[in-house]
Amino acid sequence: MRDIRRFRRATLRTIAERAGVSESFLSQVERGRASASVASLRRIAGALGVSVADLFDSSGPPRPQVLRRDDRPSLGFGILGTKQLLTPRPLHHLEVFMGELDVGGSTGAEPYAHGDSEELLIVLTGNVQLELGGDVHDLERGDSIDYRSSTPHRVTNVGDERAEVIWIISPPSY
């Protein structure tokens, strides 16, 4: 637990406040001088941004993982589109996808919703239209928009070239 906290560059006070426990209690748990309830462990893990299971992992703090371009999970989706997962597994609090939409391609025939996460759409190339809960947003290279994934949404390539977009979703809802 201490290794994860230090890896996150967080103080005892910061994690204790986020978890709703005292700083001294957290220090005692880290040193093995006190036992924590399951509820306390869940709050501490949440404050650290890890799962409870990560607190019991003796391999130390999470290490950065490289996900090579050729190893990205990829799938066809919607109409004339492909989607690639950019975040290595397991990443518990964040999911990033890159999408490519051919001219006229879209995420599907109708808007869809999934979970209730924060979602950020970033347009890397091309021109897309985002249908979002009855509103329409025209976006071009460099534009971004945030929304809840529970709001029905649909992305369509309205330009005359392939469009590339990135979705950042937290927490993961796919």
Backbone bond lengths (Angstrom), bond angles and torsions (degrees), N, CA, C in turn:
res aa  C-N    CA-C-N  psi(-1)  N-CA   C-N-CA  omega(-1)  CA-C   N-CA-C  phi
1 M - - - 1.443 - - 1.531 110.15 -
2 R 1.327 116.15 -44.31 1.462 120.65 179.22 1.527 110.62 -61.66
3 D 1.342 116.29 -42.18 1.464 120.27 -179.91 1.527 111.12 -61.11
4 I 1.319 116.32 -41.69 1.466 119.86 179.45 1.525 109.75 -65.77
5 R 1.329 116.90 -43.82 1.473 120.49 179.67 1.523 110.70 -60.96
6 R 1.321 116.03 -44.57 1.467 119.59 179.77 1.528 111.57 -67.27
7 F 1.336 115.53 -38.66 1.462 120.03 176.68 1.525 109.99 -58.78
8 R 1.326 117.16 -37.21 1.462 122.83 179.44 1.534 111.57 -80.40
9 R 1.335 116.08 -4.75 1.471 122.67 -179.00 1.521 111.34 57.83
10 A 1.320 114.39 42.44 1.460 121.14 -179.67 1.521 109.62 -109.77
11 T 1.301 116.46 145.99 1.461 120.99 177.62 1.525 109.87 -84.80
12 L 1.325 115.15 162.17 1.465 120.51 173.89 1.525 109.78 -55.82
13 R 1.317 116.21 -44.53 1.460 121.60 -177.55 1.526 111.01 -59.57
14 T 1.325 117.01 -46.04 1.466 121.20 -178.35 1.526 111.29 -60.81
15 I 1.317 116.85 -49.19 1.460 120.80 -178.20 1.530 110.28 -67.92
16 A 1.316 116.92 -40.55 1.465 120.43 178.56 1.536 110.75 -60.26
17 E 1.334 116.96 -44.90 1.463 120.19 179.33 1.519 111.14 -62.99
18 R 1.343 116.62 -44.62 1.469 120.08 179.81 1.525 111.54 -63.00
19 A 1.332 116.68 -35.75 1.467 121.68 -176.50 1.527 112.81 -87.16
20 G 1.315 117.10 -11.31 1.458 119.80 -179.45 1.520 112.93 73.06
21 V 1.342 116.67 33.28 1.464 121.92 176.33 1.517 107.87 -125.35
22 S 1.327 116.34 166.94 1.460 118.54 178.95 1.520 109.89 -79.22
23 E 1.302 114.37 154.48 1.467 120.96 178.38 1.525 110.70 -62.06
24 S 1.324 117.11 -40.81 1.464 120.16 -179.59 1.524 111.13 -66.60
25 F 1.336 117.13 -39.86 1.462 120.18 177.46 1.524 110.32 -61.39
26 L 1.320 117.25 -46.74 1.461 121.05 -179.88 1.533 110.15 -60.42
27 S 1.302 117.42 -41.69 1.461 121.23 178.07 1.529 110.93 -61.53
28 Q 1.325 116.34 -42.67 1.469 120.10 179.11 1.525 111.75 -65.38
29 V 1.320 117.56 -38.94 1.469 120.82 177.55 1.519 109.77 -64.69
30 E 1.321 116.79 -44.36 1.465 120.12 178.82 1.528 112.07 -58.93
31 R 1.322 116.75 -36.56 1.472 120.95 -177.71 1.524 112.82 -89.28
32 G 1.346 117.70 1.92 1.454 120.71 179.14 1.512 113.48 75.62
33 R 1.326 118.27 19.12 1.460 122.89 -178.27 1.533 112.14 -95.75
34 A 1.341 116.45 -10.25 1.466 121.08 178.74 1.518 108.06 -143.22
35 S 1.318 114.92 152.05 1.459 121.05 176.50 1.518 108.72 -102.04
36 A 1.317 115.33 145.52 1.460 120.50 179.62 1.522 109.24 -110.29
37 S 1.316 115.60 147.08 1.463 120.30 174.96 1.527 108.88 -71.60
38 V 1.317 115.91 164.78 1.461 120.33 176.79 1.527 109.73 -59.30
39 A 1.320 116.70 -41.55 1.470 120.51 179.62 1.526 110.81 -61.10
40 S 1.344 116.42 -43.36 1.469 119.81 178.68 1.520 111.04 -65.14
41 L 1.340 116.78 -41.44 1.466 120.22 178.85 1.524 110.78 -61.75
42 R 1.320 116.93 -39.29 1.469 119.86 178.59 1.519 110.47 -63.47
43 R 1.328 116.77 -43.07 1.468 119.75 -179.78 1.524 110.68 -67.28
44 I 1.330 117.50 -40.33 1.470 121.04 179.02 1.530 109.89 -65.16
45 A 1.336 116.80 -45.52 1.463 120.21 178.46 1.522 110.01 -59.98
46 G 1.332 117.33 -43.53 1.460 120.58 177.99 1.519 112.00 -60.90
47 A 1.328 116.38 -40.94 1.461 120.54 178.73 1.528 111.69 -65.38
48 L 1.327 116.13 -30.32 1.472 120.97 178.38 1.527 112.40 -85.40
49 G 1.336 116.75 -12.89 1.456 120.23 -178.82 1.516 113.38 77.13
50 V 1.334 116.41 31.59 1.462 121.63 179.19 1.526 108.78 -132.86
51 S 1.323 115.90 173.04 1.461 119.46 174.84 1.529 109.22 -86.81
52 V 1.314 116.83 162.68 1.467 120.73 176.83 1.526 109.74 -58.72
53 A 1.333 116.79 -38.75 1.475 120.41 179.50 1.524 111.21 -59.19
54 D 1.337 117.42 -33.76 1.471 120.42 179.09 1.528 112.04 -63.41
55 L 1.336 116.75 -27.17 1.463 119.90 179.29 1.524 111.58 -68.23
56 F 1.336 116.91 -22.49 1.456 121.60 -178.35 1.524 112.51 -99.06
57 D 1.314 117.27 -0.89 1.459 121.50 -178.58 1.517 109.31 -78.14
58 S 1.310 116.55 117.71 1.469 120.89 -176.51 1.527 112.75 -81.38
59 S 1.321 117.85 0.16 1.458 119.12 -177.99 1.521 112.09 -81.19
60 G 1.323 117.67 1.47 1.457 120.91 177.19 1.517 112.33 93.63
61 P 1.329 115.48 -167.63 1.462 119.23 -176.89 1.527 110.96 -66.86
62 P 1.330 115.54 156.83 1.457 118.82 179.23 1.521 111.00 -57.90
63 R 1.295 116.14 139.68 1.463 122.18 179.29 1.528 108.81 -100.85
64 P 1.322 116.85 146.69 1.468 118.41 175.71 1.527 110.06 -59.23
65 Q 1.321 116.00 141.56 1.455 121.50 179.74 1.520 109.28 -119.24
66 V 1.305 115.65 135.93 1.459 121.25 176.42 1.522 108.06 -95.53
67 L 1.303 116.45 130.03 1.454 122.00 173.33 1.527 105.96 -112.58
68 R 1.309 116.04 106.62 1.465 121.45 -177.30 1.526 110.76 -69.91
69 R 1.319 115.28 146.33 1.465 122.21 -179.36 1.526 111.60 -49.79
70 D 1.315 116.94 -46.27 1.463 120.85 -177.49 1.529 113.07 -71.17
71 D 1.338 117.67 -14.33 1.460 121.49 -179.25 1.521 113.42 -100.61
72 R 1.330 117.51 0.10 1.460 120.74 -178.90 1.520 110.95 -64.24
73 P 1.330 117.20 131.06 1.464 118.65 171.66 1.526 108.68 -62.70
74 S 1.312 117.15 131.11 1.458 122.25 -176.62 1.516 109.80 -133.54
75 L 1.330 115.73 146.76 1.454 119.13 176.46 1.514 109.59 -152.15
76 G 1.326 115.53 151.96 1.442 120.38 172.26 1.514 108.30 -75.52
77 F 1.322 117.30 143.84 1.464 119.39 178.66 1.514 109.53 -148.02
78 G 1.307 114.80 157.56 1.456 120.55 176.25 1.515 111.72 56.28
79 I 1.309 114.65 -140.27 1.461 122.43 -179.19 1.521 107.95 -113.56
80 L 1.331 116.72 116.33 1.463 123.23 178.69 1.527 112.56 58.10
81 G 1.322 116.66 42.28 1.455 119.81 -178.63 1.507 112.81 -135.02
82 T 1.327 115.59 155.49 1.459 122.14 170.94 1.511 107.63 -131.52
83 K 1.321 115.12 151.60 1.463 121.22 -179.02 1.515 107.75 -133.17
84 Q 1.343 116.51 136.34 1.458 122.09 177.73 1.517 109.28 -123.68
85 L 1.332 115.79 135.21 1.456 121.36 175.66 1.527 108.05 -79.79
86 L 1.330 117.51 126.09 1.464 121.73 -178.69 1.522 113.17 -100.45
87 T 1.324 117.29 -13.35 1.459 120.31 -177.72 1.522 109.84 -96.63
88 P 1.330 117.00 127.01 1.469 119.25 177.20 1.519 110.23 -67.71
89 R 1.307 116.89 152.86 1.462 122.60 177.40 1.509 109.21 -92.09
90 P 1.288 124.02 150.38 1.456 123.00 -10.83 1.519 110.26 -87.62
91 L 1.282 117.83 128.31 1.457 123.85 172.00 1.524 103.85 -123.79
92 H 1.321 117.20 108.02 1.452 121.96 -166.20 1.526 115.66 -80.63
93 H 1.325 118.44 -22.34 1.451 119.17 -169.96 1.525 113.90 -118.39
94 L 1.315 116.87 2.85 1.452 119.71 -173.84 1.514 109.75 -151.74
95 E 1.313 115.87 141.27 1.454 121.65 177.53 1.525 106.59 -136.84
96 V 1.328 117.01 131.57 1.459 121.40 -179.89 1.524 108.31 -128.11
97 F 1.327 115.47 128.63 1.457 122.53 178.14 1.518 109.69 -122.98
98 M 1.323 116.49 144.05 1.446 121.45 169.30 1.518 106.83 -108.03
99 G 1.310 117.27 134.28 1.453 121.36 178.53 1.508 111.15 -121.23
100 E 1.319 115.56 142.96 1.456 122.26 173.70 1.510 107.80 -119.91
101 L 1.316 116.58 126.71 1.459 121.98 -179.64 1.519 108.63 -120.68
102 D 1.327 116.59 119.71 1.455 120.44 174.73 1.523 108.95 -66.42
103 V 1.317 117.14 166.38 1.462 121.80 178.45 1.531 109.00 -53.30
104 G 1.318 116.04 127.16 1.459 121.33 -178.75 1.512 113.79 82.00
105 G 1.324 118.09 -4.73 1.455 121.70 -179.14 1.517 112.00 -75.46
106 S 1.318 115.17 159.18 1.463 120.06 179.92 1.524 109.36 -152.65
107 T 1.316 115.52 173.87 1.463 120.68 177.90 1.522 111.81 -78.29
108 G 1.315 117.45 -2.97 1.459 121.23 177.56 1.509 110.84 155.45
109 A 1.321 115.29 171.36 1.464 120.59 -178.13 1.527 112.15 -69.22
110 E 1.355 116.27 -26.51 1.458 120.75 -178.18 1.522 110.39 -135.30
111 P 1.341 117.20 156.23 1.466 119.71 174.47 1.532 110.53 -60.22
112 Y 1.328 116.45 150.32 1.464 122.37 -179.76 1.525 109.10 -136.37
113 A 1.309 116.08 162.67 1.463 122.73 177.11 1.522 107.91 -132.24
114 H 1.314 116.70 155.92 1.466 121.83 177.31 1.523 108.55 -154.09
115 G 1.323 116.29 128.34 1.464 121.48 177.47 1.515 112.22 58.19
116 D 1.322 115.64 -157.58 1.466 122.66 174.76 1.517 108.07 -144.23
117 S 1.321 115.18 62.16 1.458 122.36 -177.21 1.521 110.25 -103.21
118 E 1.335 115.27 166.69 1.453 120.09 168.20 1.517 106.16 -81.47
119 E 1.309 116.62 136.47 1.459 120.75 -179.10 1.521 108.15 -131.71
120 L 1.314 115.69 138.48 1.456 122.12 177.19 1.517 107.21 -124.73
121 L 1.320 117.02 125.60 1.458 123.04 176.59 1.520 107.61 -106.52
122 I 1.335 116.41 128.73 1.458 122.33 178.84 1.526 107.56 -123.27
123 V 1.328 116.90 130.16 1.456 121.46 178.27 1.529 108.46 -93.15
124 L 1.335 115.75 117.54 1.462 120.64 178.93 1.523 111.54 -86.77
125 T 1.336 116.95 -45.40 1.468 121.91 177.78 1.514 108.78 -143.68
126 G 1.331 115.47 152.83 1.454 120.62 174.96 1.521 113.61 87.95
127 N 1.320 114.22 -171.41 1.465 122.93 179.65 1.513 108.33 -126.83
128 V 1.319 116.54 126.37 1.458 120.86 179.80 1.522 109.70 -127.22
129 Q 1.300 113.21 161.11 1.454 120.78 175.30 1.519 107.21 -120.66
130 L 1.321 116.38 128.82 1.462 121.58 177.84 1.517 108.34 -106.58
131 E 1.342 115.96 117.00 1.453 121.11 169.77 1.519 105.45 -87.68
132 L 1.312 116.24 125.33 1.461 120.62 -174.34 1.521 109.42 -139.20
133 G 1.335 115.38 102.32 1.456 120.23 176.92 1.510 114.13 52.93
134 G 1.322 117.96 40.13 1.457 121.08 178.90 1.519 114.47 95.32
135 D 1.330 117.97 -15.82 1.464 121.49 176.65 1.522 109.18 -96.92
136 V 1.334 116.12 156.56 1.463 121.63 178.15 1.521 108.25 -122.83
137 H 1.339 115.96 130.91 1.462 122.07 179.59 1.520 108.39 -122.97
138 D 1.343 116.68 124.03 1.455 121.91 175.49 1.516 108.02 -92.44
139 L 1.314 115.85 124.43 1.463 121.70 -175.01 1.519 109.96 -125.78
140 E 1.319 115.68 145.24 1.459 120.62 177.10 1.517 110.00 -130.44
141 R 1.318 115.44 177.06 1.458 122.81 -175.89 1.532 111.40 -44.02
142 G 1.341 114.89 125.78 1.462 120.67 177.89 1.514 114.37 92.65
143 D 1.327 118.10 -13.93 1.466 120.83 179.65 1.527 110.27 -78.23
144 S 1.322 115.41 153.35 1.461 120.91 174.92 1.518 108.78 -142.69
145 I 1.323 115.09 157.88 1.464 120.88 178.70 1.527 107.85 -150.28
146 D 1.322 116.01 142.03 1.468 120.29 178.01 1.524 109.77 -112.05
147 Y 1.329 115.42 152.06 1.455 121.89 -179.83 1.521 109.06 -166.07
148 R 1.318 116.21 170.38 1.465 122.20 174.98 1.526 108.03 -86.57
149 S 1.328 116.22 136.75 1.469 119.72 -179.97 1.526 111.85 -67.99
150 S 1.326 117.39 -14.08 1.463 121.19 177.71 1.532 111.94 -78.35
151 T 1.331 117.35 -11.36 1.464 121.47 175.65 1.527 108.15 -84.47
152 P 1.321 118.30 125.15 1.469 119.06 179.49 1.531 110.57 -55.03
153 H 1.342 115.01 131.20 1.460 120.13 -176.99 1.528 110.78 -144.32
154 R 1.315 114.18 156.56 1.464 121.62 -179.28 1.518 107.80 -153.99
155 V 1.331 116.73 133.68 1.456 122.36 178.61 1.521 108.27 -110.88
156 T 1.339 116.64 132.17 1.458 122.35 179.86 1.525 109.15 -129.23
157 N 1.323 116.55 135.93 1.457 121.62 174.44 1.526 107.54 -79.28
158 V 1.328 116.99 109.91 1.464 121.95 -179.41 1.526 111.64 -103.16
159 G 1.331 116.33 4.72 1.459 120.40 -179.22 1.517 112.62 -91.02
160 D 1.339 115.41 -172.64 1.461 120.67 -179.05 1.527 112.01 -109.03
161 E 1.331 116.18 19.51 1.464 122.08 175.16 1.523 108.66 -145.07
162 R 1.335 116.05 164.87 1.470 120.35 177.59 1.527 108.89 -57.47
163 A 1.322 116.12 139.92 1.462 121.52 177.26 1.527 108.88 -108.29
164 E 1.320 115.63 140.98 1.464 122.01 174.79 1.513 107.93 -120.36
165 V 1.339 115.56 130.52 1.457 121.43 179.96 1.522 109.41 -132.80
166 I 1.314 114.84 161.91 1.463 121.35 173.82 1.516 107.69 -126.76
167 W 1.343 114.61 135.83 1.458 121.38 172.08 1.518 108.09 -110.51
168 I 1.321 117.27 130.52 1.451 123.75 174.13 1.520 106.01 -115.79
169 I 1.333 116.14 122.95 1.458 121.15 -172.30 1.538 109.26 -128.02
170 S 1.328 115.92 128.20 1.455 119.92 179.13 1.521 109.82 -143.01
171 P 1.325 118.07 126.93 1.459 126.73 -9.46 1.522 109.97 -72.18
172 P 1.338 117.04 165.14 1.464 119.43 -179.73 1.527 111.25 -54.60
173 S 1.331 115.87 138.70 1.465 118.78 179.37 1.523 112.18 -134.29
174 Y 1.309 116.71 17.35 1.474 120.32 173.44 1.495 109.46 -105.11
